[in-house]
Amino acid sequence: MSERIYDLVVVGAGPAGMAAATTACQHGLDVALLDEQAAPGGQIYRSVGKPAPADTRVLGPDYYYGRKLVDALQHTQIDYFSSTTVWDISSERVLSVSIGGHSRTLRAAKILLATGAQERPVPFPGWTLPGVMSCGAAQILLKSSALTPPGPLVLAGSGPLLLLIAWQLHKAGVSISAVLDTTPSSNYFKALRHGLGALRGWRMLFKGLGYLVSLRKAGINMLSGVTKLSADADSSGRVAQVHFQQRGHSRVINCKSLLVHQGVVPNVQLTRAMDARHLWHEQQQCWHPQTDSWGETSIGGVFVAGDSAGIGGALAAEHFGRLTAWQVACQQGRLGSAERDMLARPVHQTLNRLMVIRPFLDVLYQPAVEFLLPVDETIVCRCEEVSAGDIRRFVGLGCSGPNQTKAFSRAGMGPCQGRMCGLTVAQIIAAERNVAIDQVGYYTIRAPIKPLCLGELASLVSHGDKQ
């Protein structure tokens, strides 16, 4: 019996992964869909099949749109592997995965990585205190368990998700003491050059303004121009106060929970581990894999779609997932190039409409320098408790890149494998050396991509695994 080789293995069941898997299956491809969560939806549509909040007004109509993608997925013959961790992918497109405490391998003719985005790390003095968490983490609690952070609650940061989670928590009945907007005032002037794109993307602008108006009408304290954010703990070691400056005046707000957010960045751990070529996105201040117009990376047969290829949002991810599926179907001989192009033409037009506002948003919500280059006493590597000052000191000793500082300090060697410190470490090194960040580079990522028990590794059936 010959070993089964899937036409396409999709990693990630968010909007891009669901759309791609469904579309590929519709064109006769043998498809496997792998996802770490127990149910499809990704982060944006997490638990959309069975959301925890009973009141549909809490999460809003954009969230429930995801049910359409989940329903379409369930009417296919896709091999869906839930609660599955992909911890390695070889150059021969063999995926090592962990399912239910056991490891196995899957083979693929083509691979689509649709692993989405992760929240950008927000290093500032006090960000590691108990009670300080990201807006995305608070959203997970709300969607999955209808849990909310204890009050008094303060939100601080920049970007559309900050307003969205504040609006959702308000709808859920949470009392919010303040929303602190850290968007630098200079960003508004820089973003004006992209004003035409903003006007063409007026629907998204109006949505954000709607959240803002709703929060102000609710009497929530909305403070802009916030700088020098820090958090202090009480005698138990839990966050108790938020310190900041607003227009030159020092202020303090008491709180039991502090939610922070500075935008999202592509999840590049798997593409980095495969040594795909990556580019630095100056506007989004992050790395993304280099892809062609169909999502194929510098490694033939390996594609990336959705926010893991570059931040564009859930709707853009869904459409790009379909484009990638059509290209894979074409390469696998299930779809002619003329038919592929005919199907893709209106989708490209839709993507252009969705993406036209991105330069405006990317420039407007670029994080303040204090979060990109935190002060010396700020912990940047939470796993190994390495500070920004430590990184600067190692640069002074001759470290020229993240891999050298890893050897000196273990920064990037903890359980998160550099996800929470990689960008910050690279940007500190680049600033200290006064060079472009693409000259500094990023950590070398090696398998296992996620923490793995020895028992899981020992249970791995070699490439002779038969279906």
FENNOR-V325132 format. One record per residue. N is the residue number from 1. D_LAST is the distance of its C-alpha to the last C-alpha in whole Angstrom. Layout:
n=N d_last=D_LAST
n=N d_last=D_LAST
This chain:
n=1 d_last=9
n=2 d_last=9
n=3 d_last=7
n=4 d_last=6
n=5 d_last=9
n=6 d_last=11
n=7 d_last=14
n=8 d_last=15
n=9 d_last=15
n=10 d_last=18
n=11 d_last=19
n=12 d_last=21
n=13 d_last=22
n=14 d_last=26
n=15 d_last=28
n=16 d_last=27
n=17 d_last=23
n=18 d_last=23
n=19 d_last=25
n=20 d_last=23
n=21 d_last=20
n=22 d_last=22
n=23 d_last=23
n=24 d_last=21
n=25 d_last=19
n=26 d_last=22
n=27 d_last=22
n=28 d_last=19
n=29 d_last=17
n=30 d_last=13
n=31 d_last=14
n=32 d_last=12
n=33 d_last=15
n=34 d_last=16
n=35 d_last=19
n=36 d_last=21
n=37 d_last=23
n=38 d_last=22
n=39 d_last=23
n=40 d_last=23
n=41 d_last=27
n=42 d_last=27
n=43 d_last=30
n=44 d_last=33
n=45 d_last=31
n=46 d_last=30
n=47 d_last=30
n=48 d_last=31
n=49 d_last=29
n=50 d_last=32
n=51 d_last=34
n=52 d_last=36
n=53 d_last=40
n=54 d_last=41
n=55 d_last=43
n=56 d_last=42
n=57 d_last=45
n=58 d_last=44
n=59 d_last=41
n=60 d_last=42
n=61 d_last=41
n=62 d_last=39
n=63 d_last=36
n=64 d_last=36
n=65 d_last=35
n=66 d_last=32
n=67 d_last=31
n=68 d_last=31
n=69 d_last=28
n=70 d_last=26
n=71 d_last=27
n=72 d_last=26
n=73 d_last=22
n=74 d_last=22
n=75 d_last=23
n=76 d_last=19
n=77 d_last=16
n=78 d_last=15
n=79 d_last=12
n=80 d_last=14
n=81 d_last=14
n=82 d_last=17
n=83 d_last=19
n=84 d_last=17
n=85 d_last=19
n=86 d_last=18
n=87 d_last=20
n=88 d_last=19
n=89 d_last=18
n=90 d_last=19
n=91 d_last=21
n=92 d_last=18
n=93 d_last=16
n=94 d_last=14
n=95 d_last=14
n=96 d_last=15
n=97 d_last=15
n=98 d_last=16
n=99 d_last=15
n=100 d_last=17
n=101 d_last=19
n=102 d_last=16
n=103 d_last=14
n=104 d_last=11
n=105 d_last=10
n=106 d_last=9
n=107 d_last=10
n=108 d_last=13
n=109 d_last=15
n=110 d_last=18
n=111 d_last=18
n=112 d_last=21
n=113 d_last=22
n=114 d_last=24
n=115 d_last=25
n=116 d_last=29
n=117 d_last=32
n=118 d_last=33
n=119 d_last=37
n=120 d_last=39
n=121 d_last=40
n=122 d_last=44
n=123 d_last=46
n=124 d_last=49
n=125 d_last=52
n=126 d_last=50
n=127 d_last=47
n=128 d_last=45
n=129 d_last=47
n=130 d_last=46
n=131 d_last=46
n=132 d_last=46
n=133 d_last=42
n=134 d_last=41
n=135 d_last=41
n=136 d_last=37
n=137 d_last=37
n=138 d_last=40
n=139 d_last=38
n=140 d_last=35
n=141 d_last=37
n=142 d_last=39
n=143 d_last=35
n=144 d_last=33
n=145 d_last=36
n=146 d_last=39
n=147 d_last=41
n=148 d_last=43
n=149 d_last=45
n=150 d_last=48
n=151 d_last=52
n=152 d_last=54
n=153 d_last=51
n=154 d_last=51
n=155 d_last=49
n=156 d_last=50
n=157 d_last=48
n=158 d_last=48
n=159 d_last=46
n=160 d_last=45
n=161 d_last=42
n=162 d_last=45
n=163 d_last=47
n=164 d_last=44
n=165 d_last=43
n=166 d_last=47
n=167 d_last=47
n=168 d_last=45
n=169 d_last=46
n=170 d_last=49
n=171 d_last=48
n=172 d_last=46
n=173 d_last=50
n=174 d_last=50
n=175 d_last=53
n=176 d_last=53
n=177 d_last=56
n=178 d_last=55
n=179 d_last=53
n=180 d_last=54
n=181 d_last=53
n=182 d_last=53
n=183 d_last=52
n=184 d_last=55
n=185 d_last=58
n=186 d_last=58
n=187 d_last=54
n=188 d_last=56
n=189 d_last=58
n=190 d_last=55
n=191 d_last=53
n=192 d_last=56
n=193 d_last=55
n=194 d_last=52
n=195 d_last=54
n=196 d_last=54
n=197 d_last=50
n=198 d_last=50
n=199 d_last=53
n=200 d_last=50
n=201 d_last=48
n=202 d_last=50
n=203 d_last=48
n=204 d_last=46
n=205 d_last=49
n=206 d_last=51
n=207 d_last=48
n=208 d_last=49
n=209 d_last=52
n=210 d_last=52
n=211 d_last=50
n=212 d_last=53
n=213 d_last=55
n=214 d_last=54
n=215 d_last=54
n=216 d_last=57
n=217 d_last=59
n=218 d_last=57
n=219 d_last=59
n=220 d_last=57
n=221 d_last=58
n=222 d_last=57
n=223 d_last=58
n=224 d_last=57
n=225 d_last=58
n=226 d_last=57
n=227 d_last=57
n=228 d_last=57
n=229 d_last=54
n=230 d_last=54
n=231 d_last=53
n=232 d_last=55
n=233 d_last=54
n=234 d_last=56
n=235 d_last=57
n=236 d_last=54
n=237 d_last=52
n=238 d_last=51
n=239 d_last=51
n=240 d_last=55
n=241 d_last=56
n=242 d_last=55
n=243 d_last=58
n=244 d_last=58
n=245 d_last=61
n=246 d_last=62
n=247 d_last=64
n=248 d_last=65
n=249 d_last=66
n=250 d_last=64
n=251 d_last=62
n=252 d_last=61
n=253 d_last=59
n=254 d_last=58
n=255 d_last=54
n=256 d_last=52
n=257 d_last=49
n=258 d_last=48
n=259 d_last=46
n=260 d_last=45
n=261 d_last=44
n=262 d_last=44
n=263 d_last=41
n=264 d_last=38
n=265 d_last=36
n=266 d_last=33
n=267 d_last=30
n=268 d_last=30
n=269 d_last=28
n=270 d_last=25
n=271 d_last=26
n=272 d_last=29
n=273 d_last=26
n=274 d_last=25
n=275 d_last=29
n=276 d_last=29
n=277 d_last=33
n=278 d_last=34
n=279 d_last=38
n=280 d_last=40
n=281 d_last=41
n=282 d_last=45
n=283 d_last=45
n=284 d_last=42
n=285 d_last=43
n=286 d_last=39
n=287 d_last=37
n=288 d_last=34
n=289 d_last=32
n=290 d_last=33
n=291 d_last=32
n=292 d_last=33
n=293 d_last=34
n=294 d_last=30
n=295 d_last=29
n=296 d_last=27
n=297 d_last=28
n=298 d_last=30
n=299 d_last=26
n=300 d_last=25
n=301 d_last=22
n=302 d_last=22
n=303 d_last=24
n=304 d_last=26
n=305 d_last=27
n=306 d_last=30
n=307 d_last=32
n=308 d_last=30
n=309 d_last=31
n=310 d_last=35
n=311 d_last=36
n=312 d_last=37
n=313 d_last=36
n=314 d_last=34
n=315 d_last=35
n=316 d_last=35
n=317 d_last=31
n=318 d_last=30
n=319 d_last=32
n=320 d_last=30
n=321 d_last=27
n=322 d_last=27
n=323 d_last=29
n=324 d_last=26
n=325 d_last=24
n=326 d_last=26
n=327 d_last=26
n=328 d_last=22
n=329 d_last=22
n=330 d_last=25
n=331 d_last=24
n=332 d_last=21
n=333 d_last=23
n=334 d_last=23
n=335 d_last=26
n=336 d_last=30
n=337 d_last=32
n=338 d_last=35
n=339 d_last=33
n=340 d_last=31
n=341 d_last=34
n=342 d_last=36
n=343 d_last=33
n=344 d_last=34
n=345 d_last=38
n=346 d_last=38
n=347 d_last=36
n=348 d_last=37
n=349 d_last=41
n=350 d_last=39
n=351 d_last=38
n=352 d_last=41
n=353 d_last=43
n=354 d_last=41
n=355 d_last=41
n=356 d_last=45
n=357 d_last=46
n=358 d_last=44
n=359 d_last=46
n=360 d_last=49
n=361 d_last=46
n=362 d_last=45
n=363 d_last=49
n=364 d_last=50
n=365 d_last=48
n=366 d_last=47
n=367 d_last=48
n=368 d_last=51
n=369 d_last=52
n=370 d_last=52
n=371 d_last=48
n=372 d_last=47
n=373 d_last=50
n=374 d_last=50
n=375 d_last=53
n=376 d_last=53
n=377 d_last=53
n=378 d_last=50
n=379 d_last=47
n=380 d_last=44
n=381 d_last=41
n=382 d_last=41
n=383 d_last=39
n=384 d_last=41
n=385 d_last=44
n=386 d_last=45
n=387 d_last=48
n=388 d_last=49
n=389 d_last=52
n=390 d_last=50
n=391 d_last=48
n=392 d_last=51
n=393 d_last=53
n=394 d_last=50
n=395 d_last=51
n=396 d_last=54
n=397 d_last=53
n=398 d_last=51
n=399 d_last=48
n=400 d_last=47
n=401 d_last=43
n=402 d_last=41
n=403 d_last=39
n=404 d_last=43
n=405 d_last=44
n=406 d_last=40
n=407 d_last=41
n=408 d_last=45
n=409 d_last=44
n=410 d_last=40
n=411 d_last=40
n=412 d_last=37
n=413 d_last=35
n=414 d_last=35
n=415 d_last=32
n=416 d_last=32
n=417 d_last=32
n=418 d_last=35
n=419 d_last=34
n=420 d_last=37
n=421 d_last=39
n=422 d_last=38
n=423 d_last=40
n=424 d_last=43
n=425 d_last=43
n=426 d_last=43
n=427 d_last=45
n=428 d_last=48
n=429 d_last=47
n=430 d_last=48
n=431 d_last=51
n=432 d_last=53
n=433 d_last=52
n=434 d_last=53
n=435 d_last=51
n=436 d_last=48
n=437 d_last=45
n=438 d_last=43
n=439 d_last=45
n=440 d_last=44
n=441 d_last=40
n=442 d_last=37
n=443 d_last=36
n=444 d_last=33
n=445 d_last=30
n=446 d_last=27
n=447 d_last=24
n=448 d_last=23
n=449 d_last=24
n=450 d_last=25
n=451 d_last=26
n=452 d_last=23
n=453 d_last=24
n=454 d_last=24
n=455 d_last=22
n=456 d_last=19
n=457 d_last=19
n=458 d_last=20
n=459 d_last=16
n=460 d_last=14
n=461 d_last=12
n=462 d_last=13
n=463 d_last=11
n=464 d_last=10
n=465 d_last=7
n=466 d_last=4
n=467 d_last=0
